[in-house]
């Protein structure tokens, strides 16, 4: 859990750094940490992480009104990453998960939430978002693939220790 908390803190810190592309349209790099967590933790841990991370990121670095729909977006994205990356992190699974998240979550859900919050039409937000998400898709896939390959030895070592951990009092393995 300590590593999860550290990754969450890192994600919150980099969530305050983004590139403003247009009104209500930003480039973030938090997806890398979300994908690492989704690939290496259980589904309940991933869901709790997504909710807590979204709340903390908003309250520490607000960038508009709080809206629970964006929390749902964070959870949906992490769950999709988990479904495809938890068993095996390979280029095919990275491409599938990132494409699904970019199209259905980032474009679909976020356009809906923006339309509800800012009173412009869904198509307005969708067209802006789809251009950004499709343009960034290959770059994001390459970024995650490269970062994960570099971190794989550390992640493998940590996960092996985590999975073999025993209670220091009774000596029984954690489940």
Secondary structure, 3 states (H helix, E strand, C coil): CHHHHHHHHHHHHHHCCCEEEECCEEECCCHHHHHHHHHHCCHHHHHHHHHHHHHHHHHHCCCCCCCHHHHHHHHHHHHHHHHHHCCCCCHHHHHHHHHHHHHHHHHHHHHHHHHHHHCCCHHHHHHHHHHHHHHHHHHHHHHHHHHHHHHHHHHHHHHHHHHCCECCCCCCECC
